[in-house]
């Protein structure tokens, strides 16, 4: 598919005419806002789903430079429920009505340069009437290609193969079919409902590397909710059923990359990343910068670099490279980059190079300095790293047993109370300040996302509930003091995860926790999980504890700063970030699992005076998925809309060894890719917890547990 003789890649999105208020329709300001955001996030194409739109929209798309599929307002979605009636596309009596809509669209819009394709409508099956429509359009306008998905996306009435929600492996199979000469452009893909848009990187790895795949249109642009006054008088985003409408599809209209007011979902960062026109990669130390633009050079762009060692900046500057022509690359040899000298002298255990591409001047849609592309590359480590064994630093501590409580403390520096019957920490104080109020327990459950619910009885949620994962309680089978000296206390706890009201014979999990409490205040937690092998893939495998509400300042070394999950983290660079608990929350209109941060090496929770708790991976365990929220998992599951959420008395923290992806290929079938599932097999991991005060450096604590071989 060529535009002006070039096979442009379609980095597209579907768009409905959805203003944020029912009192406003087709405001030009809203159209401009959409186009600015689309361009800023590297989108170059829009599909008018599923009808010709306001004429000003076309003028603005001409002005901003957006490729467009213009779609006729023909749809028979759900007609299969009326199988006793012949389908309209096969009825001659309907041919003139269908043709009237297509002719009206083409004749009205034919002079707009933005339009590269005509669409015969949406989800209307396939019949002889479509062949008639295609014949008329091809005779009238041979300069544009024809799009129609119905009938399997490969009929003679479409010039491109344009499937909906087809899986990555299937689009590759079509592209490699020697009998199929048409390009494949996904009509709809990556259903962005709630906390979603997982796996999109896999789509673009295939698209960028497979001839014949030419992009697609994400479903969709904006959450289609309208501002409405609730029963309590507060404004809220209203959707299916909130207007007395019956039947309705509830929140199935909330599948956008932005909220109704056009503020971005976290997933928009991932889309911007996979859509970025300047691609940067590294192989064997060779950095390759590729300009995937089909018409533009990189003359209007500025390249900058920054290098981090264990999260600390080692160097930065402007990267001077020649102008790169369209579809050309420029290679930088390992010892030729300006980052080579600081890399050679650094003793960091992890070194990341970030190359950022910015606009040199302002455009209609962005100011100078706007980031067009950004990639983080991991540079080779120079020495192998091995875990360091913590010793009893800072002198001895005092231990006593009072009834069911084991109390361990080191003067006024820190104090831990552990319940001997339950094996749980009932109190952790640092410098006399309460830090942890409840913990530590295993956790395997998450508040279901929209994608977890899709698929009826086959959905992840249905399978989890059938297995009773949503109703687990942990029974303490044993709590044993393994070692007690003046600088080490070792306690082993065995938990059985049972459905509520069940006995030991119905155990779904056996969890062995071993606490090693040192004189320094460090607590090394070793966790060994043995799930019932008959369980479905698990939502998560990790630990949960509750912090005092004052511990609301969070600093972490991992991916961020925005929400990210195992299958949606390519855009989230590894670095050191700081946020408060409230700002980490992501206000999805319908609550569920949210606000996570991926690949966390260490995290510090503290109050305004710097007093708190440090946590990190330990002993070779991989990075963690971290979550901290005023809203408990139970509360996120209970509330049906964000306005109903009630903050808890504590901050609920999750540190996960494994966390299932959020999915996103669609929202009506279980579609998390296999590599992002968490199978019910044994897991072992270790976590380090340490008390911190204002002078304590989390970076230093982390470095102290690593040594070079």
KETIVO-674395 format. One record per residue (C-alpha): x, y, z; residue in three letters. Coordinates in steps of 0.5 Angstrom, whole numbers, plus 500, padded with zeros to 3 digits. Last residue first. Layout:
N
XYZALA...
//
This chain:
709
567477583UNK564484585UNK560485591UNK553486592UNK549487598UNK552494600UNK550497594UNK543496596UNK544499602UNK548505599UNK543507594UNK538507600UNK542512603UNK540513610UNK541520613UNK533521614UNK532514617UNK532507615UNK530500617UNK531494613UNK528489609UNK531484604UNK527480599UNK528473597UNK525468592UNK523461591UNK517459586UNK514452586UNK509451580UNK502454578UNK504458572UNK504465572UNK503468565UNK507473562UNK511468557UNK504465555UNK501471552UNK495474556UNK489473552UNK483470556UNK477472551UNK473478551UNK478484552UNK482483546UNK489483545UNK490487551UNK493483557UNK495485564UNK501481565UNK501476571UNK505478577UNK511474579UNK516476585UNK511481587UNK512486593UNK505488595UNK504494600UNK497496603UNK498503606UNK494504612UNK487506615UNK484504608UNK481509603UNK474509600UNK473508593UNK466509591UNK468515586UNK472510582UNK467506580UNK464499581UNK468499588UNK469492591UNK475489587UNK479496589UNK477495596UNK479488597UNK486490594UNK486495599UNK486502597UNK491507600UNK496504595UNK503501594UNK505496588UNK511493587UNK513488581UNK520486584UNK527485580UNK530478580UNK532474586UNK540473586UNK541473594UNK536479595UNK531484592UNK530490595UNK526493601UNK527500605UNK523502611UNK521508614UNK524515617UNK525521613UNK522526617UNK516527612UNK515519612UNK518514609UNK518508604UNK524506600UNK524501594UNK529497591UNK531493585UNK524494582UNK522491575UNK515493574UNK511499578UNK504497579UNK498503580UNK493498578UNK489492579UNK481494579UNK477500579UNK472502574UNK473509571UNK481508572UNK484513577UNK491511577UNK494511584UNK502513584UNK500520586UNK496518592UNK502514595UNK507520594UNK512520588UNK520519587UNK524516582UNK530512581UNK531509574UNK529504569UNK525507563UNK518505562UNK516505555UNK518498554UNK513496560UNK507493558UNK507486558UNK510485565UNK506491568UNK507499568UNK504505572UNK508511571UNK515513573UNK517508572UNK521502572UNK526501577UNK530504583UNK524507588UNK523512592UNK516513596UNK513518600UNK507516604UNK510512610UNK505517614UNK499512613UNK503506617UNK505501613UNK501494611UNK504488608UNK503483602UNK508478599UNK509475592UNK506471587UNK501474583UNK495473579UNK496465578UNK495461572UNK490455574UNK491451580UNK492443579UNK499444581UNK497446588UNK502451590UNK509450593UNK512457595UNK518458598UNK520465601UNK526467604UNK526474608UNK532477610UNK531482615UNK536488616UNK536491623UNK543491624UNK543486629UNK540481624UNK533478623UNK533472619UNK526471617UNK524464614UNK517463610UNK515457607UNK509457604UNK504451602UNK498453597UNK492450595UNK490446602UNK484442601UNK486437606UNK488442611UNK481444612UNK476449609UNK472454612UNK475460607UNK479457602UNK486455604UNK493457604UNK497453609UNK503457612UNK510455615UNK514460619UNK521459620UNK524464625UNK532466625UNK535471630UNK542474629UNK546478633UNK546476640UNK544469638UNK537466637UNK537460631UNK531456629UNK525459632UNK519455630UNK512458627UNK508452625UNK502450621UNK499458621UNK493458617UNK493463611UNK486465608UNK484464601UNK477467598UNK479469591UNK483463589UNK477459590UNK479455584UNK472456581UNK474464583UNK480463579UNK477460573UNK472465573UNK477471573UNK481468568UNK476468563UNK473461560UNK467461564UNK465468561UNK471470556UNK473477559UNK473478567UNK481478567UNK481483561UNK477488565UNK482488571UNK481483577UNK483486584UNK489481585UNK490475589UNK496470590UNK499474597UNK504471602UNK503475609UNK508479612UNK505483615UNK501488619UNK503495623UNK509497619UNK512503620UNK511506628UNK516511630UNK521510636UNK527510631UNK524505627UNK518501629UNK516495627UNK509492629UNK505485629UNK510481624UNK506475623UNK508468625UNK501467627UNK502464634UNK509467635UNK507474633UNK513478631UNK514485634UNK520488631UNK524494634UNK529499631UNK534504633UNK532505640UNK536500643UNK537494638UNK530491638UNK527484638UNK520482641UNK517475640UNK510476642UNK505470644UNK507470652UNK512475652UNK519473649UNK525477649UNK531479644UNK536484645UNK540486639UNK548486638UNK552491635UNK551495629UNK553490624UNK551482624UNK553480618UNK549480611UNK552476606UNK554479599UNK550477593UNK555476587UNK556480581UNK560478575UNK565484572UNK564489566UNK557489565UNK555490558UNK551496557UNK543496557UNK539501552UNK534505554UNK530508548UNK527515547UNK523518541UNK519524539UNK521528546UNK518535545UNK524540546UNK521545541UNK514546542UNK509541540UNK503540535UNK503546530UNK511545530UNK516548535UNK524547533UNK529542535UNK524537536UNK527531541UNK530525540UNK533521547UNK538516548UNK538513554UNK544508556UNK544504562UNK549501567UNK548496572UNK553493577UNK556500577UNK564501578UNK564506573UNK571508569UNK570505563UNK563507562UNK565514563UNK569514558UNK565510553UNK559515554UNK561520548UNK560514543UNK566511539UNK568506543UNK562501542UNK561503535UNK556508533UNK551506527UNK547510523UNK541508519UNK537509513UNK529509512UNK529517511UNK536520511UNK540521517UNK543527518UNK550526521UNK551525529UNK553529535UNK550527541UNK548532546UNK550531553UNK550526559UNK554523564UNK554518570UNK547519573UNK546515579UNK540509578UNK545503579UNK550507573UNK546511569UNK548514562UNK545520559UNK544522551UNK541527547UNK539527539UNK536533536UNK531533531UNK529537525UNK535535520UNK533527522UNK530526515UNK523526513UNK519522507UNK519515509UNK520516517UNK524510519UNK530513521UNK534508525UNK540509530UNK544503531UNK549502537UNK554497537UNK556494543UNK555487541UNK548489539UNK544495541UNK538499539UNK535505537UNK528507533UNK526514530UNK519514528UNK516512535UNK510508535UNK512502540UNK514508545UNK508512544UNK504506545UNK507505551UNK506512554UNK499511552UNK498505556UNK499510562UNK492513561UNK492520558UNK488526560UNK483527554UNK477529559UNK474523557UNK480519559UNK485517554UNK488511551UNK481508550UNK477502552UNK471505556UNK465503552UNK465496555UNK463499561UNK456497562UNK454494555UNK446496555UNK439494555UNK436498557UNK438505558UNK436509565UNK442514563UNK447510568UNK446504564UNK452504560UNK457509562UNK457515566UNK464519568UNK462522575UNK460529578UNK458529585UNK450530587UNK450524591UNK446521586UNK451522581UNK451528576UNK454526569UNK460527565UNK460523559UNK463516558UNK466514551UNK474512554UNK478515548UNK482513542UNK481506541UNK482500539UNK488501536UNK489502528UNK494498524UNK501497522UNK504495515UNK505487515UNK507485508UNK515484510UNK516482517UNK521485522UNK517492524UNK510489524UNK513483528UNK516487534UNK510492533UNK505486535UNK510484541UNK510491543UNK503491544UNK503485549UNK499489554UNK494495552UNK490494558UNK488497565UNK482499563UNK479497556UNK485498551UNK483493546UNK490492542UNK487491535UNK482494530UNK483494522UNK490491523UNK494493516UNK496487512UNK499488505UNK496485499UNK500479495UNK497473499UNK499467495UNK506467498UNK503466505UNK508470509UNK504476511UNK498471513UNK502467518UNK505473521UNK498476522UNK496469525UNK502469530UNK501476532UNK493475534UNK488478530UNK484483534UNK480485527UNK483483520UNK485488515UNK488485509UNK488490504UNK485492497UNK478490500UNK472488496UNK475481494UNK475478501UNK480478505UNK478481512UNK474475514UNK467477511UNK467484514UNK474488514UNK473493509UNK478497506UNK479500499UNK485504496UNK485511494UNK487514487UNK482509483UNK476514485UNK469513482UNK470506478UNK473503485UNK468506489UNK462503485UNK465496484UNK466496492UNK459498493UNK457493488UNK461487491UNK459489498UNK451488496UNK453481494UNK455479501UNK459480507UNK458481514UNK456488517UNK462489522UNK464496520UNK463500513UNK465500506UNK471504508UNK475509503UNK482510504UNK488515504UNK484521506UNK488526509UNK488530502UNK481532503UNK477533496UNK473526496UNK470528502UNK462529500UNK462525494UNK465519497UNK461519504UNK454520500UNK456515495UNK457510501UNK451512504UNK447511498UNK450505496UNK448502502UNK441504501UNK441502494UNK443495495UNK438494501UNK432491496UNK437487493UNK438483500UNK445479501UNK448485505UNK441486509UNK442479512UNK436474511UNK431474517UNK430468521UNK438469524UNK436475528UNK441474533UNK446474527UNK445481526UNK449483532UNK453488528UNK449490522UNK453497521UNK454502515UNK456509516UNK461509511UNK468510513UNK474515512UNK481512513UNK485517515UNK492519514UNK494525519UNK498531517UNK496537522UNK492541516UNK489536513UNK487532519UNK484539521UNK480540515UNK477533516UNK475534523UNK471540520UNK467536516UNK464532522UNK465525521UNK463520516UNK461513520UNK464508524UNK470509527UNK473514523UNK480511522UNK486515524UNK493515522UNK500518524UNK500517531UNK507519534UNK504520541UNK505528540UNK501527534UNK495524537UNK495529543UNK495535538UNK490531534UNK485530540UNK486537542UNK484540536UNK478536535UNK476538542UNK477545541UNK473544534UNK467542539UNK464536535UNK458536540UNK457539547UNK452538552UNK453531553UNK460532556UNK467529555UNK466530547UNK466523543UNK466523536UNK469516535UNK476515534UNK480509532UNK488509532UNK494509527UNK501508526UNK500506519UNK507505516UNK508508509UNK510504503UNK512510499UNK510512492UNK506518495UNK502514499UNK503506498UNK500500500UNK
//
